[in-house]
Amino acid sequence: MTCLAWLLAVLTFSVPTASCPVPQADPPHLTEWRIGAKTLPTRPDGFGVVRRTPPELRTRRMATVDALPPPPDARFRSSVQRITPAVRDRMGTSWERGCPVPLRALRYLQVVFHGFDERPHTGELIVRKGHARNVAGVFRQLYRARFPIEQMTLPTSSRRDPTPSGDGNGTGAMVCRATTGGSSYSAHAYGLAIDLNPFQNPYEKDGLVIPERARSYLDRSWHRPGMIRRGGLVVRAFARIGWSWGGDWRTLKDYQHFSATGR
């Protein structure tokens, strides 16, 4: 049956003997870039020297590399679990004895997210026990809105990379570390903060940009996929659970950062 015959059958309420195939959308144009392949010289403080954003990354749309099995269908799913020995092993040194929050106060959260490759993927975060369900609700809203996220896997270290490449883009939550450029524990160390798409939403203060190759994304007037907008969907979703956005800070800008503590 031709498409015209199929359409006429629908319009006359007759039942076609075959269906007309629906044209499929072209797959998204994805960025080709080898993460970590090009290291940066380091500054005296250990961070990488800030560079111009490579042309390939100025509108970054990289495919997700699955660390966990993808969901069986397009439905949103989430789960909240205690920290099992297997999960603890995978956390590496992102949590160690002496960190301000014990493991029993943390929860392992899995959520489905929408990738830049327009496919559903399974992500994972470690967050504070009393906030896990609310955080899952935020990611439900982002998934329904098809907000793209590149990677969401557990960090395995709290230590800064000695050979920074400035091109990472992992969404993450709990990691037992100090504030950037400071000595006190960050909200991440308490499981009370999330960094979302860091490359599209970099940190900036006094000329330091993290990730170091993400300088193009300091231009917030040029809206590109994965960016967090003031007053937009992502900010509103986190605000509903009482979390604030680092993009509203005055002394520095941390566009990737949401926290329950305001810092």
Number of C-alpha atoms within 10 A of each C-alpha: 10 11 13 10 14 18 14 13 14 12 9 8 9 10 10 14 9 11 13 14 9 7 6 6 6 6 8 12 12 14 16 12 13 8 12 13 9 11 15 19 13 15 11 8 7 13 23 24 20 20 15 11 17 14 9 12 19 18 19 22 23 20 19 18 12 13 14 13 9 15 16 8 10 14 12 18 16 17 14 18 14 15 18 13 9 8 14 16 12 14 21 14 16 19 23 17 9 8 15 13 16 12 18 11 14 22 24 21 22 21 22 24 33 25 23 24 19 16 16 23 27 22 25 24 23 31 27 24 19 13 15 22 16 15 20 20 17 19 22 20 17 19 22 12 12 17 20 21 31 27 27 28 20 23 21 15 17 18 12 10 12 12 15 20 21 25 23 19 22 18 23 24 28 28 30 24 22 16 14 12 10 9 9 11 16 21 24 27 24 24 27 26 27 24 23 26 24 26 31 30 28 28 25 20 13 7 9 17 24 25 24 24 24 28 24 19 25 17 9 15 8 10 13 14 13 22 24 23 16 14 10 10 16 21 19 17 20 21 17 12 14 14 22 21 26 20 21 12 13 8 9 13 19 23 28 22 28 27 22 20 14 15 18
